[in-house]
Amino acid sequence: MKAGRHYMHPGGIRLGTSEITRLGMKESEMKEIASLLKQVVVIRKMQEKLQHC
């Protein structure tokens, strides 16, 4: 970890299940995380493609 960063604010995204459970999250939170990532990555890309048509 870079100097000046804290483990709770690393400046990036860790998606491993061990990291998620370490933060106290369970299955329902993991489903919500997956849904949010899908919206950001997949749906956003689809919208960008449609705008350029």
Secondary structure as a PSIPRED ss2 file (coil, helix, strand):
# PSIPRED VFORMAT (PSIPRED V4.0)

   1 M C   1.000  0.000  0.000
   2 K C   1.000  0.000  0.000
   3 A C   1.000  0.000  0.000
   4 G C   1.000  0.000  0.000
   5 R C   1.000  0.000  0.000
   6 H E   0.000  0.000  1.000
   7 Y C   1.000  0.000  0.000
   8 M C   1.000  0.000  0.000
   9 H E   0.000  0.000  1.000
  10 P C   1.000  0.000  0.000
  11 G C   1.000  0.000  0.000
  12 G C   1.000  0.000  0.000
  13 I C   1.000  0.000  0.000
  14 R C   1.000  0.000  0.000
  15 L C   1.000  0.000  0.000
  16 G C   1.000  0.000  0.000
  17 T H   0.000  1.000  0.000
  18 S H   0.000  1.000  0.000
  19 E H   0.000  1.000  0.000
  20 I H   0.000  1.000  0.000
  21 T H   0.000  1.000  0.000
  22 R H   0.000  1.000  0.000
  23 L C   1.000  0.000  0.000
  24 G C   1.000  0.000  0.000
  25 M C   1.000  0.000  0.000
  26 K C   1.000  0.000  0.000
  27 E H   0.000  1.000  0.000
  28 S H   0.000  1.000  0.000
  29 E H   0.000  1.000  0.000
  30 M H   0.000  1.000  0.000
  31 K H   0.000  1.000  0.000
  32 E H   0.000  1.000  0.000
  33 I H   0.000  1.000  0.000
  34 A H   0.000  1.000  0.000
  35 S H   0.000  1.000  0.000
  36 L H   0.000  1.000  0.000
  37 L H   0.000  1.000  0.000
  38 K H   0.000  1.000  0.000
  39 Q H   0.000  1.000  0.000
  40 V H   0.000  1.000  0.000
  41 V H   0.000  1.000  0.000
  42 V H   0.000  1.000  0.000
  43 I H   0.000  1.000  0.000
  44 R H   0.000  1.000  0.000
  45 K H   0.000  1.000  0.000
  46 M H   0.000  1.000  0.000
  47 Q H   0.000  1.000  0.000
  48 E H   0.000  1.000  0.000
  49 K H   0.000  1.000  0.000
  50 L H   0.000  1.000  0.000
  51 Q H   0.000  1.000  0.000
  52 H C   1.000  0.000  0.000
  53 C C   1.000  0.000  0.000
